Amino acid sequence: MRELIELQKRVFPDVLDVMQTRYIFLSTIDTLQPVGRRGLAENINLTERSVRSEVEFLQSKGFIEVTSKGMYLTKEGKLILERLSLFMRELMGLNVLESQIKDKLKISRVIIVSGDSDQDEWVKQEMGKACVSYLKTIINSSCTFAVTGGTTIAALAEVMTPFDEKGHYLFVPARGGIGEKVENQANSIVAEMARNTNGSYRLLYIPDHLSDVAYLSIMEEPTIKDVLDQIKGADIVLHGIGDALTMAERRKTPKEVIQKLKDNEAASEAFGYYFNQQGEVIHKVKTVGIQLEDLSTMQSVITIAGGKSKGKAIHSYFQQGKSDVLITDEAAAKEILRDSTL
């Protein structure tokens, strides 16, 4: 297939460009349906006029249905999208890119979707769908998921679909909240994941950052202990990665700590730990929930993070060797490989 693609690139480059555009259209409609033309235009950064002509073509071929509520993929549209996805991976060189990132980060599994989630919101949902497909290959009939917050994990929750209808699935927040938008907090995300998969969930109503006195007091609460036992006994961890200084600002971190992070060239944050580019812990926030040492007991630790701006952070975190799966996007992957100093 690779040789055929290279030949097509040389002889019929316009055809491949059109295929890629229509693949993005179908994929975005599948993610957002029902979606109107304006919403579609905003998500793929095209004018409504350009969207209108593509919609008319896709509708004429029977790939989409246009209703008063918005556009949907038809059964034939879903089949075409499924068949196109494998071809597009080859076309975009994603298989090669996955192999390069596996070697670079020394991890067992890498899944890359096209695009840049810094620029296009739909790319986060594509990462989410890739994660759902992967989860369905590894989960058993009874599974507990520990889940962090953030916009990427929230996008995963939106696209989750039921697992085995006879299974028992529990979703728990991996740690307390950091006071961000409620829809991006772990408590909200686990509730949506449970709803979309017909599972159940537990909540952890405590702040992420605690004083020593408050921490010791809360840890003695029976209800907190019960939830923590479930968190630390989770089978699968789903988490994102933050840029170190961005996360410090979101936590309203004291100026002296931010200066410490700058002085030590902090690059990434995960689970309340801040890492430099070599993966060394340079600062830790006292949090209730999963600790770095807990990850070694989990069946699978899945990292979902993308966007060109996250390249250095992803590389930094993976120096720890605590995660065995990375789901990311093309822009982040290329950024990881771009700079030999990373």
Long-range contacts (C-beta under 8 A, 24 or more apart in sequence): 1-87, 1-90, 2-90, 5-90, 5-91, 16-91, 19-84, 19-87, 19-88, 19-91, 20-88, 20-91, 20-92, 21-54, 22-54, 22-57, 22-58, 23-81, 23-84, 23-85, 23-88, 24-114, 25-51, 25-54, 25-55, 25-58, 26-58, 26-63, 26-64, 26-73, 26-77, 26-80, 26-81, 26-84, 27-81, 27-85, 27-122, 27-126, 28-122, 29-64, 29-71, 29-72, 29-73, 29-77, 30-73, 30-77, 30-78, 30-81, 31-122, 31-125, 31-126, 31-129, 31-159, 32-122, 32-125, 33-70, 33-71, 33-72, 33-73, 34-67, 34-69, 34-70, 34-71, 34-72, 35-70, 35-71, 36-70, 36-71, 37-71, 39-70, 40-71, 43-120, 43-121, 43-122, 44-120, 44-122, 45-119, 45-120, 88-114, 92-330, 94-330, 97-330, 97-333, 97-334, 97-337, 98-333, 100-333, 100-337, 101-326, 101-328, 101-333, 101-336, 101-337, 104-315, 104-336, 104-337, 105-314, 105-315, 105-318, 105-326, 105-336, 106-318, 106-321, 107-318, 107-323, 107-324, 107-325, 107-326, 108-324, 108-325, 109-134, 109-324, 109-325, 109-326, 110-325, 110-326, 110-327, 110-328, 110-333, 111-325, 111-326, 111-327, 111-328, 112-327, 112-328, 112-329, 112-330, 112-333, 113-306, 113-327, 113-328, 113-329, 113-330, 114-329, 114-330, 115-329, 115-330, 115-331, 116-306, 116-307, 116-308, 116-329, 116-330, 116-331, 116-332, 117-152, 117-306, 117-307, 117-329, 117-331, 117-332, 118-306, 118-307, 118-308, 118-309, 118-310, 118-331, 119-331, 121-155, 123-306, 123-329, 124-151, 124-152, 124-155, 124-306, 125-155, 125-158, 125-159, 126-329, 127-152, 127-155, 127-156, 127-304, 127-306, 127-327, 127-328, 127-329, 128-152, 128-155, 128-156, 128-157, 128-158, 128-159, 128-160, 128-304, 129-159, 130-327, 131-156, 131-238, 131-302, 131-304, 131-327, 132-156, 132-159, 132-160, 132-161, 134-302, 134-325, 134-327, 135-163, 135-236, 135-302, 136-163, 138-236, 138-299, 138-300, 139-163, 139-164, 139-167, 139-169, 139-235, 139-236, 140-167, 141-166, 141-167, 141-168, 142-167, 142-168, 142-169, 143-167, 143-168, 143-169, 143-170, 143-235, 143-236, 144-169, 144-170, 144-171, 144-172, 144-230, 144-233, 144-234, 144-235, 144-236, 145-169, 145-170, 145-171, 145-172, 145-190, 145-193, 145-234, 145-235, 145-236, 145-237, 145-238, 146-172, 146-173, 146-174, 146-231, 146-234, 146-236, 146-237, 146-238, 146-289, 146-290, 146-298, 147-171, 147-172, 147-173, 147-174, 147-186, 147-189, 147-190, 147-193, 147-237, 147-238, 147-239, 148-173, 148-174, 148-175, 148-186, 148-238, 148-239, 148-240, 148-270, 148-271, 149-173, 149-177, 149-178, 149-180, 149-184, 149-185, 149-186, 149-189, 149-240, 150-184, 150-240, 150-242, 151-184, 152-240, 152-304, 152-305, 152-306, 153-186, 153-189, 153-238, 153-239, 153-240, 153-304, 154-183, 154-184, 154-188, 154-189, 154-192, 156-193, 156-238, 156-304, 157-189, 157-192, 157-193, 157-196, 158-192, 158-196, 160-192, 160-193, 160-196, 160-197, 161-196, 161-197, 162-196, 162-197, 162-198, 163-197, 163-198, 163-199, 165-198, 168-199, 168-200, 169-194, 169-197, 169-198, 169-199, 169-200, 170-194, 170-199, 170-200, 170-201, 170-202, 170-230, 171-197, 171-199, 171-200, 171-201, 171-202, 172-201, 172-202, 172-204, 172-227, 172-230, 172-231, 172-234, 173-202, 173-203, 173-204, 173-231, 173-289, 174-231, 174-234, 174-237, 174-239, 174-271, 174-289, 174-290, 175-204, 175-208, 175-231, 175-271, 175-272, 175-287, 175-288, 175-289, 175-290, 176-204, 176-206, 176-207, 176-208, 176-209, 176-210, 176-287, 176-288, 176-289, 177-206, 177-207, 177-208, 178-207, 178-208, 178-209, 178-250, 178-251, 179-207, 179-208, 179-252, 180-250, 202-227, 202-230, 203-227, 204-228, 204-231, 204-288, 204-289, 206-288, 208-251, 208-272, 208-285, 208-287, 208-288, 208-289, 209-251, 209-272, 209-285, 209-286, 209-287, 210-286, 210-287, 210-288, 211-286, 212-286, 215-286, 215-288, 218-288, 219-288, 224-288, 228-288, 228-289, 231-289, 231-290, 232-290, 232-294, 232-297, 234-290, 234-298, 235-298, 235-299, 235-300, 236-298, 236-299, 236-300, 236-301, 236-302, 237-290, 237-295, 237-298, 237-300, 237-301, 237-302, 238-302, 238-304, 239-270, 239-271, 239-301, 239-302, 239-303, 239-304, 239-323, 240-270, 240-303, 240-304, 240-305, 241-268, 241-269, 241-270, 241-303, 241-305, 241-310, 241-313, 241-314, 241-317, 242-268, 242-269, 242-270, 242-313, 243-267, 243-268, 243-269, 243-309, 243-310, 243-312, 243-313, 244-268, 244-269, 244-274, 244-275, 244-313, 247-274, 248-274, 251-285, 257-283, 267-312, 267-313, 267-315, 267-316, 268-312, 268-313, 268-314, 268-316, 268-317, 269-313, 270-303, 270-317, 275-316, 275-317, 275-319, 275-320, 276-316, 277-312, 277-315, 277-316, 277-319, 277-342, 278-316, 278-319, 279-316, 279-317, 279-318, 279-319, 279-320, 279-321, 280-319, 292-320, 292-322, 295-322, 295-323, 296-322, 300-324, 300-325, 301-325, 302-327, 303-327, 304-328, 305-332, 306-331, 306-332, 307-331, 307-332, 308-332, 308-334, 308-335, 310-335, 311-335, 311-336, 311-338, 311-339, 311-342, 312-342, 315-342
